């Protein structure tokens, strides 16, 4: 019995997780500037005092919510050979809520939120992906993958532009997988040739 986690700790963890989930939804629907602590607290069924106790400020909550919504570790835990196809499937799965692109886009209008978004995205997404890719141009390739993935999600999930029919979506997925897998598989000799050509 002594090894069991106290109920209050479990409740606190569950409350924090609920607040983060609600915050991700609010920040991706309304943007940073139009989202208030009171509204997030009310949606999460708790008090704004408790939200501030856990996260310190709206900026702290935004940072925690964005960090929690960037599951890069899950993506790079997959097979390198099928990374691009697996990524396309995950990004286009309607059951998988993809909130970072819209959270980042809506944060850009507020200098504080934009600075947080840039730092968190670099630390939690680009740096991890670059480390996994390896090579002299790993960070560039990581940024290129992030840009392409963000575009895919934004246009096919969050905008969406005129809904792609099944054949169009298959072709777009195939194009995405080809481009991303080329970036994953790029070796130093290819990169040196690209540099020389430029």
C-alpha positions as CSV (number, residue, x, y, z in Angstrom):
1,X,0.0,0.0,0.0
2,X,2.9,2.4,0.8
3,X,4.0,2.3,-2.9
4,X,0.7,3.6,-4.2
5,X,0.7,7.2,-5.5
6,X,-1.6,9.4,-3.4
7,X,-5.0,10.0,-4.8
8,X,-4.4,13.8,-4.6
9,X,-1.3,13.5,-6.8
10,X,-3.3,11.5,-9.4
11,X,-6.0,14.1,-9.3
12,X,-3.5,16.9,-9.7
13,X,-1.9,15.1,-12.7
14,X,-5.4,14.5,-14.3
15,X,-6.4,18.1,-13.7
16,X,-3.2,19.4,-15.3
17,X,-3.7,17.1,-18.3
18,X,-7.3,18.3,-18.7
19,X,-6.2,22.0,-18.5
20,X,-3.5,21.4,-21.1
21,X,-6.0,19.7,-23.4
22,X,-8.5,22.5,-23.1
23,X,-5.8,25.1,-23.5
24,X,-4.6,23.5,-26.8
25,X,-8.1,23.6,-28.1
26,X,-8.7,27.2,-27.0
27,X,-5.3,28.4,-28.3
28,X,-5.9,26.7,-31.6
29,X,-9.5,28.0,-32.0
30,X,-9.2,31.5,-30.7
31,X,-5.4,32.3,-30.7
32,X,-3.3,33.5,-27.9
33,X,-4.5,37.1,-27.7
34,X,-8.2,36.1,-27.5
35,X,-7.9,33.3,-25.0
36,X,-8.2,34.0,-21.3
37,X,-7.2,32.1,-18.2
38,X,-10.8,32.3,-16.9
39,X,-12.2,30.8,-20.1
40,X,-9.7,27.9,-20.0
41,X,-10.4,27.3,-16.3
42,X,-14.1,27.3,-16.9
43,X,-13.8,24.8,-19.9
44,X,-11.6,22.6,-17.8
45,X,-14.0,22.7,-14.9
46,X,-11.5,24.3,-12.4
47,X,-10.6,27.7,-11.1
48,X,-8.3,30.3,-12.7
49,X,-6.4,30.4,-9.4
50,X,-5.5,26.7,-9.8
51,X,-4.5,27.2,-13.5
52,X,-2.2,30.0,-12.4
53,X,-0.8,27.9,-9.5
54,X,0.1,25.1,-12.0
55,X,1.4,27.2,-14.9
56,X,2.2,30.6,-13.4
57,X,0.7,32.8,-16.2
58,X,-1.0,32.6,-19.6
59,X,2.4,32.6,-21.2
60,X,3.4,29.7,-19.1
61,X,0.2,27.8,-19.9
62,X,0.7,28.5,-23.6
63,X,4.3,27.2,-23.5
64,X,3.2,24.0,-21.6
65,X,0.2,23.4,-24.0
66,X,2.3,23.8,-27.1
67,X,5.1,21.7,-25.7
68,X,2.6,18.9,-24.9
69,X,1.2,19.1,-28.4
70,X,4.5,18.4,-30.2
71,X,4.9,14.6,-30.1
72,X,8.2,14.5,-32.1
73,X,9.5,11.7,-29.9
74,X,6.6,9.5,-31.2
75,X,7.5,10.3,-34.8
76,X,11.2,9.6,-34.6
77,X,10.6,6.4,-32.6
78,X,9.3,4.8,-35.8
79,X,11.3,3.0,-38.5
80,X,13.6,5.3,-40.5
81,X,12.7,3.4,-43.7
82,X,9.0,4.2,-43.4
83,X,9.3,7.5,-41.5
84,X,7.6,9.6,-44.3
85,X,4.7,7.3,-44.9
86,X,4.1,6.8,-41.2
87,X,4.2,10.6,-40.7
88,X,1.8,11.2,-43.5
89,X,-0.6,8.7,-42.1
90,X,-0.4,10.2,-38.6
91,X,-0.8,13.8,-39.8
92,X,-3.9,12.9,-42.0
93,X,-5.6,10.6,-39.5
94,X,-8.8,12.4,-38.6
95,X,-8.8,10.7,-35.1
96,X,-5.4,12.4,-34.4
97,X,-5.9,16.0,-33.3
98,X,-3.1,18.1,-34.9
99,X,-3.0,21.5,-33.1
100,X,0.5,22.9,-33.3
101,X,0.3,24.5,-36.8
102,X,-2.7,26.5,-36.0
103,X,-1.5,27.4,-32.5
104,X,1.8,28.6,-34.0
105,X,0.0,30.6,-36.8
106,X,-2.4,32.2,-34.3
107,X,0.4,33.0,-31.9
108,X,2.3,35.0,-34.6
109,X,0.2,38.2,-34.0
110,X,1.3,38.5,-30.3
111,X,5.1,39.2,-29.8
112,X,5.2,37.3,-26.5
113,X,3.4,34.3,-27.8
114,X,5.4,34.3,-31.1
115,X,8.7,34.3,-29.1
116,X,7.5,31.4,-27.0
117,X,6.2,29.5,-30.1
118,X,9.5,29.9,-31.9
119,X,11.6,28.8,-28.9
120,X,9.4,25.8,-28.1
121,X,9.2,24.7,-31.7
122,X,13.0,24.9,-32.0
123,X,13.6,23.0,-28.7
124,X,10.8,20.4,-28.9
125,X,10.6,19.8,-32.6
126,X,13.5,21.0,-34.8
127,X,16.3,20.1,-32.4
128,X,15.0,16.6,-31.7
129,X,14.3,15.8,-35.4
130,X,17.7,17.2,-36.4
131,X,19.5,15.1,-33.8
132,X,17.7,12.0,-35.2
133,X,18.4,12.9,-38.8
134,X,22.1,13.5,-38.2
135,X,24.6,14.9,-40.7
136,X,26.0,18.3,-41.4
137,X,22.7,19.8,-42.8
138,X,20.4,18.0,-40.3
139,X,18.9,21.2,-38.9
140,X,18.1,22.5,-42.4
141,X,16.5,19.1,-43.3
142,X,14.5,19.2,-40.1
143,X,13.2,22.7,-40.8
144,X,12.2,21.6,-44.4
145,X,10.4,18.5,-43.1
146,X,8.6,20.7,-40.5
147,X,7.6,23.2,-43.2
148,X,6.2,20.6,-45.5
149,X,4.4,18.8,-42.7
150,X,2.9,22.0,-41.5
151,X,1.7,22.8,-45.0
152,X,0.1,19.4,-45.4
153,X,-1.8,19.6,-42.1
154,X,-2.8,23.2,-42.6
155,X,-4.2,22.8,-46.1
156,X,-5.7,19.3,-45.8
157,X,-6.8,19.3,-42.2
158,X,-7.2,22.8,-40.9
159,X,-8.2,25.1,-43.7
160,X,-9.2,23.0,-45.7
161,X,-9.1,24.2,-49.2
162,X,-11.5,22.5,-51.5
163,X,-11.6,19.1,-50.1
164,X,-9.3,16.7,-52.0
165,X,-11.1,13.7,-53.4
166,X,-9.6,10.3,-52.6
167,X,-7.4,10.1,-55.7
168,X,-6.0,13.6,-55.2
169,X,-5.3,12.9,-51.5
170,X,-3.5,9.7,-52.4
171,X,-1.3,11.6,-54.9
172,X,-0.6,14.4,-52.4
173,X,0.3,11.9,-49.7
174,X,2.6,10.1,-52.2
175,X,4.3,13.4,-53.1
176,X,4.7,14.3,-49.4
177,X,6.1,10.9,-48.5
178,X,8.6,11.1,-51.4
179,X,9.9,14.5,-50.5
180,X,10.1,13.8,-46.8
181,X,11.8,10.4,-47.3
182,X,14.4,12.0,-49.6
183,X,15.2,14.5,-46.8
184,X,15.4,11.7,-44.2
185,X,17.7,9.6,-46.5
186,X,19.9,12.4,-47.7
187,X,23.5,11.6,-47.2
188,X,26.5,14.0,-46.9
189,X,27.6,13.4,-50.5
190,X,24.2,14.5,-51.8
191,X,24.3,17.6,-49.5
192,X,27.9,18.5,-50.7
193,X,26.7,18.2,-54.3
194,X,23.8,20.4,-53.5
195,X,26.1,23.0,-51.9
196,X,28.5,22.9,-54.9
197,X,25.6,23.3,-57.4
198,X,24.4,26.4,-55.4
